[in-house]
Amino acid sequence: MSPVLLFGGTSRERLVSVASAQALAGVLRHARLWFWDAEDAFTEVARDELLAHEQPFEISFRPAGQPFARDIGSMLDAASAGDHVLVLALHGGDTENGVFAARCEERRVPFTGSGAAASRTAFEKPKAKDVVQARGLHVAPSLQVANPDEASDGRVAAWLKRYKRLVAKPAADGSSCGLLFIDRSEDIARVTELASSGIYLVEPFLSGVEVTVGVAEWDGGAEALPPVEIRPVAGRVFDYAGKYLGQGVSEICPAQLPAKCLEELKRSALVAHKALGAFGYSRTDFIVTEEGPIFLELNTLPGLTTTSLFPLALKTAGRSLEEFLGAQQRLARGRYQHS
């Protein structure tokens, strides 16, 4: 069973996906590379072509060749016929919310990462918070805004008066896409505008240390990786530019926190990984307040770019990317053995 590195996709995070693929292509030297474009067509690309693409976080990748498949079903047929395991360098949208995983499961095509049910639950932030809270983790209070009327009905304004500062984010998305801070009543108009295109989650702004914790499954079980502290420069936030363009943040691994807190973060990440049914690997985001770690969200397909947090944690743990990808492929090949 040979690997295919699948990247691109139709979500807002497809640029991140290309950057992840560039990082992984240097390790998976014998893998075939399949690019999924915004029109749902799939093209095989040469390694040199992918690696030559510059500024992947800002400029779209456009392959020179012609598509070998023009829909997901045809691509999965090709993967099945070739006895391939799909190594996913995908992020966001239908590639991370369980829709694509369900298509793979229907055809029993092996793929890395979490299955459809876990992906769906983790992607829906309110549902994920309910699940982990039931397992004893602390979560922030939240307010769902499903349409413009709900954004302007006075509840957000009341929360702003109560908490002084709020954070609004899509109920289902990643890479800090659509992140908005509400400091003044005038900012609520922006939430009203955004809520017309999807459900938004409004939470109090929590003062504390931003930390993310990866979990990787190996042949011997799941391991929590060293927590990574995200330290924005004064006046900056950990948005898309901060994550991938290196603008205004420093990332410290292991996090500069007391040993007891680091162990609690690792324990909490394992609890979230198992409670949500994640498979293979995940990355959980927390805010560490005076009361302890507060769960924010779990990512089932975290970025694997050269600037991403998960590979940084792997390196700090003394684990190589080659070792990690080998374990993920073995898990993927065996995922249907008991079903």
C-alpha positions in Angstrom: 0.0 0.0 0.0 1.7 3.2 -1.2 1.2 6.7 0.1 -0.4 9.6 -1.7 0.0 13.1 -0.3 -3.3 14.8 -0.8 -3.4 18.6 -0.5 -5.3 21.7 -1.5 -9.1 21.5 -1.2 -11.9 24.0 -1.4 -11.8 25.6 2.0 -10.4 29.0 3.1 -7.4 27.1 4.5 -6.2 25.6 1.2 -3.2 27.9 1.1 -2.1 26.4 4.5 -2.7 22.9 3.0 -0.2 23.6 0.2 2.4 24.8 2.7 1.8 21.6 4.8 2.3 19.5 1.6 5.6 21.3 0.9 6.9 20.4 4.3 5.7 16.7 4.1 6.9 16.2 0.5 10.4 16.5 1.7 9.9 13.6 4.0 7.6 11.4 1.9 10.0 11.1 -0.9 8.3 8.2 -2.6 4.7 9.4 -2.2 2.7 10.5 -5.2 1.4 14.1 -4.9 -2.3 14.9 -5.7 -3.5 18.4 -5.7 -7.2 19.1 -5.1 -8.3 22.4 -6.7 -11.1 24.8 -5.8 -13.3 23.3 -8.5 -13.0 19.8 -7.1 -10.6 18.5 -9.8 -7.5 16.5 -8.9 -4.2 16.8 -10.6 -1.0 14.8 -10.0 2.0 17.1 -9.6 5.7 16.7 -9.6 7.6 17.2 -6.4 9.9 19.9 -7.9 6.8 21.8 -9.1 5.3 21.8 -5.6 8.5 22.7 -3.8 9.2 25.5 -6.3 6.0 27.3 -5.4 6.8 30.4 -3.4 4.8 32.3 -0.8 2.3 29.4 -0.3 0.4 31.3 2.5 -0.3 34.2 0.2 -0.3 32.9 -3.4 -2.6 30.1 -4.8 -0.9 27.0 -6.2 -1.8 26.3 -9.8 -0.4 23.0 -11.3 0.8 22.8 -14.8 -0.8 19.4 -15.6 -4.3 18.3 -16.4 -6.7 16.7 -13.9 -6.9 13.0 -13.7 -10.2 13.2 -11.8 -12.9 15.8 -11.8 -14.8 14.9 -8.6 -14.1 13.4 -5.3 -15.6 10.0 -6.1 -13.3 9.5 -9.2 -10.3 10.5 -7.1 -11.2 7.9 -4.4 -11.8 5.3 -7.1 -8.2 6.0 -8.3 -6.9 5.7 -4.8 -8.6 2.4 -4.2 -7.5 1.0 -7.6 -3.9 2.0 -6.8 -4.0 0.5 -3.3 -3.0 3.9 -1.9 -3.2 5.3 1.6 -4.1 9.0 1.6 -1.8 11.1 3.8 -3.9 14.2 4.4 -2.3 17.6 4.3 -5.8 19.2 4.2 -7.3 21.8 6.5 -10.6 23.4 7.2 -14.1 23.2 5.6 -15.3 19.8 4.3 -11.8 18.4 4.5 -11.9 18.8 8.3 -15.6 18.8 9.3 -16.1 15.1 8.6 -17.6 15.3 5.1 -14.5 14.2 3.3 -13.7 11.6 5.9 -17.2 10.1 5.5 -16.6 9.8 1.7 -13.3 7.9 2.4 -15.0 5.6 5.0 -17.9 4.8 2.6 -15.3 3.4 0.1 -13.0 2.1 2.8 -10.1 4.1 1.4 -7.4 4.4 4.1 -6.5 7.9 5.2 -4.6 9.6 8.0 -6.4 11.6 10.7 -9.7 11.4 12.5 -12.8 9.7 11.2 -16.0 11.4 10.2 -17.8 11.4 13.5 -14.9 12.8 15.5 -14.1 15.4 12.8 -17.7 16.5 12.7 -18.0 16.9 16.5 -14.6 18.7 16.9 -15.3 21.1 14.1 -18.6 22.2 15.7 -17.0 24.2 18.6 -20.2 24.4 20.8 -20.7 20.7 20.6 -17.0 20.0 21.2 -17.1 22.2 24.3 -20.1 20.3 25.7 -18.4 17.0 25.2 -15.1 17.9 26.9 -16.9 19.8 29.7 -18.8 16.6 30.5 -15.4 14.9 30.9 -14.3 17.5 33.5 -12.5 20.1 31.4 -13.1 23.8 32.0 -14.6 25.8 29.1 -15.5 29.5 28.6 -19.1 30.5 28.6 -20.3 31.2 25.0 -23.2 32.7 23.1 -24.2 31.4 19.7 -25.3 34.0 17.1 -27.0 32.2 14.2 -28.2 35.2 12.2 -28.1 39.0 12.1 -31.2 39.4 14.2 -29.6 37.5 17.1 -26.5 39.6 16.9 -28.5 42.8 17.3 -31.1 41.6 19.8 -29.2 43.0 22.8 -27.5 39.8 24.1 -24.1 40.6 22.7 -24.4 44.2 24.0 -25.3 42.9 27.4 -22.3 40.5 27.4 -20.0 43.4 26.3 -21.2 45.4 29.2 -20.6 42.5 31.6 -17.3 41.2 30.3 -15.8 44.4 28.9 -14.2 42.6 25.9 -15.4 39.7 23.8 -14.1 37.4 21.1 -16.3 36.3 18.2 -15.3 33.5 15.9 -17.0 31.1 13.4 -18.6 28.2 15.2 -17.0 25.9 12.6 -13.7 27.0 11.1 -10.0 27.1 11.8 -6.6 28.9 11.4 -8.1 31.9 13.2 -10.2 32.6 10.1 -12.9 35.2 10.8 -11.6 36.0 14.3 -13.0 39.3 15.7 -12.5 41.2 18.9 -15.4 43.2 20.3 -14.2 46.2 22.4 -16.9 48.7 21.7 -20.6 48.7 21.0 -19.8 49.8 17.4 -18.0 46.5 16.9 -21.3 44.6 17.2 -22.3 45.7 13.8 -19.4 43.7 12.4 -20.7 40.6 14.2 -24.2 41.3 12.7 -22.6 41.4 9.2 -20.6 38.2 9.7 -23.6 36.3 11.2 -25.4 36.6 7.9 -23.0 34.0 6.4 -22.8 31.5 9.3 -23.1 30.8 13.0 -20.7 32.8 15.2 -19.6 32.0 18.7 -19.2 34.9 21.1 -17.1 34.4 24.2 -15.6 36.6 26.9 -12.0 37.6 26.2 -9.9 35.6 28.6 -6.8 37.0 30.0 -4.0 34.4 30.3 -1.4 32.5 28.5 -2.2 31.0 25.1 -1.0 27.4 24.9 -1.6 24.6 22.4 -0.9 20.9 23.0 -0.5 18.2 20.4 -1.4 14.6 20.8 0.1 11.9 18.6 -0.8 8.3 18.5 2.0 5.8 18.0 2.0 2.0 17.8 2.0 2.0 21.6 -0.8 4.5 22.2 -1.4 8.2 22.5 1.2 10.7 23.7 0.7 14.3 24.7 3.5 16.4 23.2 5.2 19.3 25.0 2.9 22.3 25.3 3.7 25.3 23.1 3.2 28.8 24.4 2.0 31.4 22.0 3.3 34.9 23.0 1.9 37.7 20.9 3.9 41.0 20.7 2.0 43.7 22.6 -0.9 44.9 20.5 -1.0 41.8 18.3 -3.3 38.8 18.2 -2.6 35.2 17.1 -4.4 35.5 13.8 -3.6 34.0 10.3 -0.7 36.4 9.9 0.7 35.6 13.3 0.3 31.8 12.7 1.8 31.5 9.3 3.6 34.8 8.3 5.5 35.1 11.6 4.1 38.6 12.2 4.0 39.7 15.8 4.2 36.4 17.7 6.8 34.1 19.3 6.3 30.4 19.9 8.0 28.8 22.9 8.2 25.1 23.4 8.0 23.8 26.0 5.8 26.6 27.4 7.3 28.6 30.2 4.8 27.5 32.8 5.2 25.6 36.1 5.7 21.9 35.7 2.4 21.1 37.4 0.6 23.3 34.9 2.4 21.6 32.0 1.3 18.2 33.2 -2.3 19.4 33.6 -2.3 20.7 30.0 -1.0 17.4 28.7 -3.6 15.5 30.7 -6.3 17.8 29.4 -5.2 17.4 25.8 -5.4 13.6 26.1 -8.8 13.9 27.7 -10.1 16.0 24.8 -8.5 13.8 22.2 -10.1 10.7 23.6 -13.5 12.3 24.5 -14.0 13.6 21.0 -12.8 10.3 19.5 -9.9 11.8 17.6 -7.7 9.3 15.7 -4.0 9.5 14.9 -3.2 13.0 16.0 -4.8 16.3 17.2 -3.9 19.7 18.6 -5.9 21.3 21.4 -5.9 25.0 22.2 -6.1 26.4 25.7 -6.0 29.6 27.6 -4.2 29.3 31.0 -5.9 31.6 33.4 -5.5 32.0 37.2 -8.1 29.3 37.6 -6.1 26.9 35.3 -6.4 25.7 31.7 -9.6 26.6 29.7 -10.4 24.5 26.7 -10.9 26.5 23.5 -11.0 23.9 20.6 -9.5 20.8 19.2 -8.1 20.6 15.7 -8.3 17.2 14.0 -6.1 18.2 11.1 -3.6 20.8 12.5 -1.1 22.5 10.3 2.0 20.6 9.5 3.9 23.5 7.8 7.5 24.4 8.6 6.1 27.2 10.8 3.3 25.2 12.4 3.0 24.4 16.1 2.5 20.6 15.9 5.9 19.9 14.2 7.6 22.2 16.7 6.1 20.1 19.6 7.2 16.9 17.8 10.8 18.2 17.5 10.9 19.3 21.2 9.6 15.8 22.2 12.5 14.2 20.2 10.2 12.8 17.6 11.0 13.2 13.9 8.5 14.1 11.2 9.5 10.8 9.4 8.7 8.8 12.6 5.3 10.6 13.0 4.3 10.1 9.4 5.3 6.4 9.4 3.1 5.8 12.5 0.2 7.7 10.9 0.3 5.6 7.8 0.4 2.4 9.8 -2.7 3.5 11.8 -4.4 4.5 8.6 -3.8 1.1 7.0 -5.4 -0.6 10.0 -8.3 1.7 10.5 -10.9 -0.7 8.9 -9.6 -3.9 10.4 -12.3 -4.1 13.2 -15.3 -2.7 11.2 
